[in-house]
Amino acid sequence: MSRHSSKNHAYLLWFCGCLLLLSLSLQAQDDDQTGIKPFRAATTNLYGTGIRVAQIEADDGEAVGVQDFEDDPAKVGFPAAKMTYVSAAGSINNYPNKIGTDSYHSERVGQFFYGTVSPGQTANGVATNVAHVDVVDAMYFLWNKLVPLNPLNDPIMCQSYTFGTVPINTQEAWDSYFDDYAAQFGVLFVSAIGANGVTLPPGTAYNSIAVGAYGSGSSSATGPTPDNGRCKPDITAPDANTSFSAPQVAGAAAVLLQAGLRGDGGPNTNATADLRTLKALLLNGAVKPAGWTNSARSPLDAHYGSGLLNLYNSYRQLAGGRQTNFVVTTVAIAAAHPPANATNTIGVLSGWDFNTNNSTANADAINHYYFNLTNGLGRGCYLASATLVWNRQLGGDDINHLRLYLYNTANGNLVACSTSAVDNVQHIWLPRLPAGRYDLQVWKAGGSDIVSTDEPYALAFAFVPMPLLNIRCQGGSLSLSWPAYPSGFVPQATGGLMGSSAWTTNNLLPITYSNQLNSVTISCTNLAQGYRLYCPDF
């Protein structure tokens, strides 16, 4: 792969789904779909407070000779005093100004990201109280910040543009620029993947979160990447256009970053705030839509990535705290690595770790995480998910090879694994894991061709008992309730238990949240014969 090719690339910056730019029929942001509603009910003062963010915007070309990349603070609903506009013409802290003018596209991105003015949406932005927003012209950022590795000092950067279709060597060069910047400065790039076709740069970078669009009429591109078939997107959010799904994920990242820095994930705030931890938590909290699929060699779905953004799930896993593995083993290169004989157990079933795996020229290395799943409630099984994330290192052409394995310790059988040879994300999803004792392994390849002997990584995990629907009579009404965590389940009703009627959510909305429970109250006049909890991927 060619690293850092010359500046003389011929390409254009395209809005993601530019044909939909002026459409007024965009799918609304949905607080129930993205887990924001239960998240708000369960937390206090988590709106991105204290976090600086950047919005990297392409010139939309609405006016000739003028840089159209700015947000009008009044149209976004964000304080002008907390915004800086940056382009080749300078840096300025007021609006309107001489270095550019407003962009409809930029303002819509801002509304989904941090704004409080949301025409056509059902809710405000995700991170409405961030400390500061740098709105930066994309061409200026690329050549004056990204390529020369000059820091912008914003840990979360949202990018709702693509380079369009470029040769593979050009894509690889840009991936390297973004990966180096992320590794050098600890920045999390959240990038839209484009409309239709394949995922486009900058969404192809290893160390970023690539975001697709989810829902009816979506124009989202799909994976894998054109260069070596890596899994992208990493995650999706609800909208018809990836330009406006990406800022929802960026806002969620800013909120989780604030939560980590204030100690919601435990005292090691540096580990909680690392870009790899944020990425692992966001991906592991995602809800699987109907049709989601993966394999050991391809850990994420080509359309949906890890699934649909769910901030509440991700926060609950962050709040489980850092859980360090107790056991480390080494084996000969490419040798079997069954569960070790250990009695230590991770004390929580939803949490995360930020750790390092150390292999050698002569041995593979395995970090072991042991879990006892002993209360599967009425169905005796668990929803299990685990996501492993590590970086392509600064200046590196290749990545260290890490894998994720889940073993049943009672019989030594391999239950699931994620073994992609090209991705720096591994993901396991099991919707019906039986109760038992399990060994979750983070494996790192040794040998003579490794990038380095040690590799820092983030691991997010959740083993959650299958939720049960509680039904009880209250006067003239019927009350349905079920656990709010994990999100993704909805109640359905049928008029005929023998299959004569379809299952539907009619008359079962809205859902209310209280004391970590979802609930629905139904009038006796709307009673059906049967009720169930439903999740699309089950």
Helices and strands as residue ranges (DSSP letters): E 14-15, G 18-20, H 36-42, E 52-57, E 68-70, H 73-76, G 80-82, E 83-87, E 90-92, E 101-102, H 104-113, E 132-137, H 138-141, I 142-146, E 156-159, E 161-162, H 168-185, E 188-192, E 209-214, E 235-238, H 242-261, H 269-273, H 275-284, H 311-319, E 327-332, E 350-358, E 363-373, G 377-379, E 381-389, E 402-408, E 414-418, E 425-434, E 436-444, E 454-465, E 470-474, E 477-483, E 490-494, E 512-514, E 517-523, G 524-526, E 530-534
